[in-house]
Amino acid sequence: MNFEPYNIVLSLMDDTKTTLTKQPYVEIPSSLLGKEDNLLFQKTPSSIQESAPVYQTIEERQAVRHWGELSVQKEDVLTILQSAYQGDATDWESEHLAGLDIGFVVYVRNMEKVTPAIYRYCPIRHDLVMIGELDLYKMEHLVLQREFALAPVILVITGKLGASICRHGSPGHRQLLVRGGMAAQRAWLSSIGLGYGGCIFAGIVQKYLYETAGIDGYKEMQLVAYSFGNLLEM
């Protein structure tokens, strides 16, 4: 069956790849690739959850603006993150081989057996690594719409802007935006398949991203965000 929205995404991805500037080989500085951060990560993989089919989740989706009190399961969050990361690695293999993978900063308010805090997703370990405490005051100012700040989990998808521009020139910025959107779409579909509700959004204040997670907007740039959790039963 032809799924037209997916075909549009594939066309956009192909178009983005063909418009990338053919730059002469340039060695990307390790400071732009964030290689020093890999010291935090050691390989200890966790399990992956199985979700419902894509078409079923799309047919059952609905708009709800309130969150329930039931905690999100860590295994589900890791499954959602793995789906988004591995999908990007498959579609943009050459970028990952060059050290230009995407990143995920996870703001956790309500997750089963997980301390509310700020984490990074480590794809090597398939786990969350704590990077800071969760300041509820800053969370209120991190997003432009309050309902997102109250979400059990917020995923901020990031890309290495400086390194991408070094590799591709200015089209590297466009490529990152396409990849961020595709990763957010995968996260959304995975979360719905696991029984959660969520919303993709871009209304994040850069100042508080830097203060809470060290995202400076150049070495690492936020591309888009996704808030999700269990929904309030109506």
Summary of the structure (lengths in Angstrom):
residues: 234
radius of gyration: 17.4
end to end distance: 34.0
largest distance: 57.5
contacts: 723
relative contact order: 0.20
helix: 45%
strand: 20%
